[in-house]
Amino acid sequence: MEFDTAVRRIKPFGTNSCASQDNNGSHEQCGDNGYSGCDQKRKPEVRLYLLRECPATVLVCVFILVLWALVHLSLQQLVIGKPTGDFNAVRARRHLTQITSVGPRPVGSEENEVLTVGYLLEQIEQIQVETALSNHQLSVDVQRPTGTFSIDFLGGFTSFYDRVTNIVVKLEPKGGAKHLMLANCHFDTVANSPGASDDAVSCAVMLEVLHSLANQSSPLRHGVIFLFNGAEENILQASHGFITQHPWAKQVRAFINLEAAGVGGKEVVFQTGPENPWLVQAYVHAAKHPFASVVGQEVFQSGIIPSDTDFRIYRDFGNIPGIDLAFIENGFIYHTKYDTPDRILTDSIQRAGDNILSVLKYLVTSERLADWSEYRHGNMVFFDLLGVIVVAYPARVGTILNYIVAAATFLYLAKKASLPGNGGGRYFRSLACATGVAVLSWFITLVSVLIVALLVTLMGRSMFWYNHFYACICLYGTAATGKMIFIHTLAKNFYYGGVRLVELGDLYFDVSLLLWCCSLVWLTQQDLCSAYVPMLMVAFPLVTRLLLAKEFKHKGASFKYSVFYLLGLALPYVHFMFLIWVVFEIFTPIMGRSGTEIPPEVVLASLVTLTTIFLSSYFLHFIYLVRSTKWILIGLGSVFIVFFLLVSGGFFFPYSGSPESPRPKRVFLQHTTRTFHNLQGQVESQDSGLWINSFDYTGIQHITPIIPEVNDSIRTHCQEDRPFCGYPWFLPVKFLSKKNWYLPAPEVSPSLPVEFSLVSKEETRWGTIKMTFSAKGPSHMSLYLMPHKGASLSTWSFGDGTPQFDLSGEYFVFYSHGLDAPTWSFWFEIQPPANPDPSGPEGMISVAISCHYFFGKDQRTAELEKILPRFPPWAFPSYWVSTYNMYRY
């Protein structure tokens, strides 16, 4: 590698370099170096190295690519070492194939309530027979609970369930067990998806783990409950039924929840607690192939990701701690028809089974499970290094460590300020100015890239990266990198007078160190365990810099210095790049199902820019250690222009129907009939149509050329005087998908129409009106309540009795039932308006009930049969029949 050399005088901060000429005739520029006035005395000259542009670029690029390759190599190596033989992945795969063979399994369907339940009970009975003479006893109970609860999901959400199904299996010592561990999976699915990863594979793994534990010769210290719950997709209903109503639930001390947000790959621990650090320690100690991150936990629990798991139910309603594991790779096909068993590798099943079996074995022999209340205090910092080992330590230890690293950083900077020539605050002024330049460059870079993202959006090319991820790196990444380099080049050539001195490189390393240290202190003060990330990004560079101080002082940016500098950054950078992979692995697919209101270009462009800023932080000073950045900028600019032209020309289509790697566009398609009643109970209006929801930002722009009648001429608008805009929302997400389309179609005639009636209406002695209703219909119904202006709900029969409204200000109650459910009865009390609004709807409240037919002969109609085959192979239309009935009271 070639390096440029610069002759300069050794001098402290606050001096100036004066023009001189070396023996080869090269000149050193005389002028202000950005610190202060000029030194008049000649001092001994030494030769210091400055990086050449091309070698420096290659060095950094190779470093980044090698670490990125290490991350992917780690992800591909699903199982480290050979299986022990305790867990049989082949047998678990057979369970997976059998469970998914019946197709989608919505709550209330025969596939869910009869066929899958029958298969699971048959397998459990076989295990029971095998273990009849062992040291253990196995009990089975089929629970069909009824209940109601409210959670703060999507603003406010209320659920009512009736006779949903739980299969509860208890494995314990012959004499019984006082304390129980819980392992949870769910076998139900959303409509139109076989649900191999979500969550049949987890139930298959649990069956095999149960088989292995039941057949082991060593006795158990505690018992284990294996809960196969049949109503998770209905917003966590079955787990609530178990933890609040089942008699065995009172003995549960901790749980492991098996979930999925993707298909296959490694299962990652993304939530633990609350508190109870001993659970994390148990996982770290016992798991054969650990894979965990406290960053994922804090991101997930922040609410940024619009999803939830049974973890919330056990935590909030059971007050017990647990571990949440989930497959996260390939979320593009999560909840689609592509979620099939063949996409889940046997190695992936083996890995998950080995981990869960080992952790359960450890916990059922642990004394801490019995004394779990003694270990509730504190949280844990935990993270894995390339899936090889997991580092875990108490959060209080992390706080101490973080402050020690921060203190060492400030001492390092203070020592620099105390060097001769840096007195009078000169160094701190220079550091402050340089920090200002760095922060300004970040701001300008982010704004510039967002402008590019806006142009892409206005051109109608949103989500071009959905099927071509690295295209967004080549567009937004080059724009961000080029803009930052350009700004710092301007600063070097104009603000710092064009002087290329190694002191500037040294100064900008200190800037990066200071900014990371500030983030370390801030995150630590917020009591966030994720503060370990900036701690690593401060500690390793600081130690590396101190070890290379002598080399840098005497030779500048020499080859030896550059190589060892990068080696010192390797560990924190490779871990940071793994976290970056997790972020993009989760958020890129989420943009395909986040609705029509969140501009995906803004999200991805911001993520790419922030990634560029973070990754470039300790390479920032290289800009000041190279002779020129001309060719770097030309190269980055060329790549940006080429990809901008390709994107604007539509060369990157967002979706793919490829069987090997599908990236489908998600569309919800409901054939619905809407009926609106007036205050007298008469039908005011009625219509029918195909209601189409796009669940990504591109709407129907790619669908219209293929199905011309689905165009913006049939675009719907929210009817504000009707609950939930007058449409049959399955979940309260209308604020996420405001762009919908309604194509007129014949009336639907389900075999089980809803029976809805007002049973009684009476005035209470405290001035409210109590209204009691009854409803009987299909297994999935949604109730919407919209009090008119001036009226308010005071109490109701759901949850804890306190009405909870969602983000739109209306009330949404989700109802589902299993087999043979009775009529649904409910009531609410409403405070009438003191001064009714004459311009608003008549009456004091609008009540609407929507029915959803997710399975059986009522799921399809002739109109659906006609239009579904017309959708392109790269689209996944999830379809069903629904009705919407509104009443005024």
MOZI-V485468 format. One record per backbone hydrogen bond with DSSP energy under -0.5 kcal/mol. NH is the residue of the N-H (numbers start at 0). CO is the residue of the C=O. E is the energy in kcal/mol with one decimal. If there is no record, write none. Layout:
# MOZI-V485468
nh=[NH/NH]
co=[CO/CO]
e=[E/E]
This chain:
# MOZI-V485468
nh=[3/5/7/7/9/10/14/16/19/21/24/27/28/30/30/45/47/47/48/49/50/51/55/56/57/58/59/60/61/62/63/64/65/66/67/68/69/70/71/72/73/74/75/76/77/79/80/88/91/92/93/94/95/96/97/98/99/100/101/102/108/112/113/114/115/116/117/118/119/120/121/122/123/124/125/126/127/128/129/130/131/133/136/138/140/142/142/146/148/150/154/155/155/156/157/158/159/160/161/162/163/165/166/167/167/168/168/169/170/170/171/171/173/175/179/180/181/182/183/184/186/187/188/192/195/198/199/200/202/203/204/205/206/207/208/209/210/211/212/213/214/215/215/220/221/222/223/224/225/225/226/226/227/227/228/228/229/235/236/237/239/240/241/242/243/244/245/248/249/250/251/252/253/254/255/256/257/258/258/260/261/262/263/267/267/268/269/269/270/272/275/276/277/278/279/280/281/282/283/284/285/286/292/293/296/297/298/299/300/301/301/302/303/305/306/311/312/313/314/315/316/317/318/319/320/321/322/323/324/324/325/326/327/328/332/333/335/338/339/342/343/344/348/349/350/351/352/353/354/355/356/357/358/359/360/361/362/363/364/365/368/369/369/370/371/373/374/375/380/381/382/383/384/385/387/388/390/391/392/394/397/398/399/400/401/402/403/404/405/406/407/408/409/410/411/412/413/414/415/416/417/418/421/425/426/428/429/430/431/432/433/434/435/436/437/438/439/440/441/442/443/444/445/446/447/448/449/450/451/452/453/454/455/456/457/458/459/460/463/465/470/471/471/472/473/474/475/476/476/477/478/479/480/481/482/483/484/485/486/487/488/489/490/491/492/493/494/495/496/497/498/500/503/504/505/506/507/508/509/510/511/512/513/514/515/516/517/518/519/520/521/522/523/524/525/526/527/528/530/531/532/534/535/536/537/537/538/539/541/542/543/544/545/546/547/548/551/552/553/554/555/556/557/561/562/563/564/565/566/567/568/568/569/569/572/573/574/575/576/577/578/579/580/581/582/583/584/585/586/587/589/590/591/592/594/595/596/598/599/601/602/603/604/605/606/607/608/609/610/611/612/613/614/615/616/616/618/619/619/621/622/622/623/624/625/626/632/633/634/635/636/637/638/639/640/641/642/643/644/645/646/647/648/649/650/652/655/662/664/666/667/668/668/669/669/670/671/671/672/673/674/675/676/677/680/683/683/684/686/688/689/690/690/691/691/692/692/693/694/698/700/702/703/704/705/706/709/710/713/714/715/718/719/721/724/725/726/728/732/735/736/739/740/741/742/743/744/754/755/756/758/758/759/761/763/766/768/769/769/770/770/771/772/773/774/775/779/780/781/782/783/784/785/787/790/791/793/794/795/796/800/802/805/806/808/810/812/813/814/815/816/817/818/823/824/825/827/828/829/830/831/837/839/845/846/847/848/849/850/851/852/853/858/859/864/865/866/867/868/869/870/870/874/875/876/877/877/878/879/880/881/882/883/884/885/886/887/888]
co=[49/47/5/45/43/8/11/30/27/25/21/19/26/16/28/7/5/45/554/3/624/1/51/52/53/54/55/56/57/58/59/60/61/62/63/64/65/66/67/68/69/70/71/72/75/77/78/86/87/88/89/90/91/92/93/94/95/96/98/99/105/108/109/109/110/111/113/114/115/116/117/118/119/120/121/122/123/124/125/126/128/130/171/169/167/140/165/160/158/156/151/152/153/150/811/148/813/146/815/144/144/142/227/140/165/166/225/138/168/223/136/169/134/172/250/222/253/224/255/226/228/228/104/189/338/196/194/195/198/199/200/201/202/203/204/205/206/207/208/209/210/211/212/363/363/178/170/180/168/223/182/224/166/225/184/226/164/231/230/230/235/236/237/238/239/240/241/245/246/247/248/179/179/320/181/322/183/256/324/326/326/328/261/265/325/290/267/323/323/321/375/376/374/275/275/276/277/278/279/280/281/282/268/381/292/293/294/295/296/297/298/299/298/303/304/308/308/309/310/311/312/312/314/313/252/272/254/270/256/322/267/258/265/263/329/330/332/335/337/339/340/342/344/345/346/347/348/349/350/351/352/353/354/355/356/357/358/359/361/362/365/365/366/366/368/370/371/372/392/379/390/291/388/383/384/384/382/389/380/378/393/394/395/396/397/398/399/400/401/402/403/404/405/406/407/408/409/410/411/412/413/415/418/422/421/424/425/426/427/428/429/430/431/432/433/434/435/436/437/438/439/440/441/442/443/444/445/446/447/448/449/450/451/452/453/454/456/455/460/462/467/467/468/468/469/470/471/471/472/472/474/475/476/477/478/479/480/481/482/483/484/485/486/487/488/489/489/490/493/491/495/498/500/500/501/502/503/504/505/506/507/508/509/510/511/512/513/514/515/516/517/518/519/520/521/523/522/526/527/528/529/530/531/532/533/534/534/535/537/538/539/540/541/542/543/545/547/548/549/550/551/48/555/557/558/559/560/561/562/563/564/565/565/566/568/569/570/571/572/573/574/575/576/577/578/579/580/581/582/583/585/586/588/589/694/735/735/596/597/598/598/599/600/601/602/603/604/605/606/607/608/609/610/611/612/613/615/615/616/618/618/619/620/621/622/50/628/629/630/631/632/633/634/635/636/637/638/639/640/641/642/643/644/646/645/650/662/655/873/875/692/666/877/667/690/879/669/688/881/686/883/684/885/681/677/675/681/675/673/671/742/669/688/689/740/667/690/738/665/695/697/699/699/700/702/702/706/708/710/711/739/724/717/718/721/722/723/726/730/732/732/737/691/713/689/741/687/775/753/773/756/771/771/769/767/763/829/761/767/768/827/759/825/756/823/754/851/814/849/812/847/810/845/843/787/830/828/828/800/826/797/800/809/153/805/784/782/157/780/159/778/161/162/774/822/772/770/794/768/791/829/835/836/785/886/783/884/781/882/779/880/851/855/856/860/861/862/863/864/866/866/867/871/664/874/666/875/876/668/852/670/850/672/848/674/846/677/844]
e=[-2.3/-3.4/-0.6/-1.4/-0.8/-0.5/-1.0/-0.9/-1.0/-2.0/-1.7/-2.0/-0.5/-2.0/-0.6/-1.5/-2.1/-0.6/-3.0/-4.6/-2.5/-0.8/-2.1/-2.1/-2.7/-2.6/-2.2/-2.6/-2.8/-2.0/-2.5/-2.7/-2.7/-2.0/-2.3/-2.3/-2.1/-2.1/-2.1/-2.6/-2.3/-1.9/-2.0/-1.5/-1.8/-0.5/-0.7/-0.9/-1.8/-2.3/-1.6/-1.7/-2.3/-2.7/-2.2/-2.7/-2.1/-1.0/-0.8/-1.8/-1.9/-3.0/-2.1/-2.4/-1.9/-0.6/-2.5/-2.2/-2.6/-2.5/-2.0/-2.2/-2.3/-2.4/-1.7/-1.9/-2.3/-2.2/-2.3/-1.8/-1.2/-1.5/-2.9/-2.5/-2.5/-0.8/-2.6/-2.1/-1.9/-2.5/-1.0/-0.8/-0.8/-2.7/-1.4/-3.1/-2.9/-2.7/-1.7/-0.6/-1.5/-2.7/-2.3/-3.2/-0.6/-0.5/-2.0/-2.9/-0.5/-3.0/-2.2/-0.5/-1.5/-2.4/-2.6/-2.4/-2.2/-3.1/-2.6/-2.1/-1.9/-0.7/-1.8/-1.1/-2.1/-0.6/-2.1/-2.7/-1.6/-2.5/-2.4/-2.4/-2.2/-1.8/-2.6/-2.8/-2.2/-2.4/-2.8/-2.6/-1.2/-0.5/-0.9/-0.9/-1.7/-2.3/-3.0/-3.7/-3.1/-0.5/-3.1/-0.7/-2.8/-0.7/-2.7/-0.9/-2.6/-2.8/-1.2/-2.0/-1.0/-2.1/-2.1/-2.6/-1.8/-1.0/-2.1/-1.1/-0.8/-1.7/-1.3/-2.9/-0.8/-1.4/-2.5/-3.0/-2.5/-0.6/-2.8/-3.6/-1.0/-3.5/-0.5/-0.5/-2.8/-2.7/-0.8/-2.1/-1.1/-1.1/-1.5/-0.6/-0.5/-1.8/-0.5/-2.1/-2.0/-2.2/-2.8/-2.3/-2.5/-2.7/-1.8/-2.3/-1.2/-2.2/-2.5/-2.8/-2.6/-0.6/-0.6/-1.3/-0.9/-0.6/-2.5/-1.5/-0.5/-2.2/-2.3/-3.1/-2.7/-1.0/-0.5/-1.7/-0.6/-2.4/-1.7/-2.8/-2.8/-0.6/-1.6/-1.1/-0.8/-0.9/-1.1/-0.7/-1.4/-1.5/-2.4/-1.5/-1.9/-0.6/-1.7/-2.7/-2.5/-2.2/-2.7/-2.9/-2.2/-2.6/-2.6/-2.1/-2.5/-2.6/-2.5/-2.0/-2.5/-2.6/-0.8/-1.3/-0.5/-0.6/-0.6/-1.5/-0.8/-1.9/-1.5/-0.8/-3.1/-0.6/-2.1/-1.5/-2.5/-0.7/-2.1/-0.8/-3.6/-0.5/-2.2/-2.8/-2.1/-2.4/-1.8/-2.7/-2.9/-2.2/-2.1/-2.3/-2.4/-2.7/-2.4/-1.9/-2.3/-2.3/-2.1/-2.3/-2.5/-2.6/-1.6/-1.8/-1.2/-1.3/-2.2/-1.2/-1.0/-2.3/-2.5/-3.0/-2.6/-2.5/-2.6/-2.4/-2.3/-2.1/-2.3/-2.8/-2.5/-2.2/-1.9/-2.4/-2.7/-2.2/-2.8/-2.5/-2.5/-2.6/-2.3/-1.8/-1.7/-2.4/-2.4/-2.3/-2.4/-2.2/-2.8/-1.8/-1.7/-2.4/-1.0/-1.7/-1.6/-0.7/-1.4/-0.9/-2.1/-1.6/-2.0/-1.0/-0.6/-0.9/-1.7/-2.5/-2.7/-2.8/-2.1/-2.1/-2.5/-2.4/-2.3/-2.3/-2.2/-2.3/-2.2/-2.5/-2.5/-2.4/-0.9/-2.5/-1.0/-1.7/-1.3/-1.0/-1.2/-0.9/-2.5/-2.6/-2.4/-1.5/-1.7/-1.6/-1.8/-2.4/-2.6/-2.5/-2.4/-2.1/-2.4/-2.0/-2.1/-2.4/-2.4/-2.6/-2.0/-2.2/-1.3/-1.6/-2.2/-0.5/-1.5/-1.7/-2.0/-1.7/-2.3/-2.1/-0.7/-0.8/-3.1/-1.6/-2.1/-2.5/-2.6/-2.7/-2.3/-2.3/-1.7/-0.8/-2.6/-2.5/-2.0/-2.3/-1.7/-2.0/-2.1/-2.6/-2.5/-2.3/-2.4/-2.0/-2.2/-1.9/-0.9/-0.5/-0.7/-0.8/-2.2/-2.9/-2.0/-2.3/-2.7/-1.5/-2.1/-1.9/-2.2/-2.2/-2.3/-2.4/-2.8/-1.9/-3.0/-1.8/-1.3/-1.5/-1.8/-2.1/-1.5/-1.1/-1.5/-0.7/-0.5/-0.5/-1.4/-2.9/-2.7/-2.0/-2.4/-2.8/-2.4/-2.8/-2.4/-2.5/-2.7/-2.7/-2.9/-2.2/-0.6/-0.9/-1.7/-1.0/-0.7/-1.2/-0.6/-1.4/-0.7/-1.1/-0.5/-1.5/-2.5/-2.3/-2.4/-2.7/-2.8/-2.2/-2.2/-2.5/-2.6/-2.5/-2.4/-2.6/-2.3/-2.2/-2.8/-2.7/-1.8/-1.7/-2.5/-0.8/-1.6/-2.6/-2.5/-2.1/-2.8/-0.5/-2.8/-0.5/-2.6/-1.9/-0.8/-2.8/-1.1/-3.2/-3.1/-2.8/-2.3/-2.5/-1.9/-3.5/-0.6/-1.4/-2.0/-2.4/-3.3/-3.4/-0.8/-0.6/-3.5/-2.7/-0.5/-0.8/-2.0/-1.4/-1.8/-0.6/-2.8/-0.5/-1.4/-2.8/-2.1/-1.2/-1.8/-1.2/-2.9/-0.8/-1.0/-2.0/-1.5/-2.0/-1.7/-2.0/-2.4/-1.7/-1.2/-0.8/-2.2/-2.7/-2.5/-0.6/-1.5/-2.7/-0.6/-2.2/-0.7/-2.4/-1.5/-2.4/-3.1/-1.5/-2.7/-3.3/-0.6/-0.6/-2.8/-2.5/-3.1/-2.1/-2.6/-1.6/-0.6/-2.5/-2.7/-3.1/-3.0/-2.3/-2.5/-2.6/-2.5/-1.5/-2.4/-1.0/-1.1/-2.0/-2.4/-0.7/-2.9/-1.2/-1.9/-2.3/-2.8/-2.9/-3.0/-1.7/-1.4/-2.3/-0.5/-2.9/-0.6/-1.8/-1.9/-3.0/-2.4/-3.5/-0.7/-0.8/-1.2/-1.9/-2.9/-2.4/-2.5/-3.0/-1.7/-2.7/-3.2/-0.9/-1.6/-0.6/-2.5/-1.4/-1.8/-2.6/-0.6/-1.2/-0.6/-1.4/-1.8/-3.7/-0.6/-2.9/-0.8/-0.6/-1.7/-1.2/-2.2/-1.7/-2.4/-2.1/-2.5/-3.1/-0.6/-2.5]
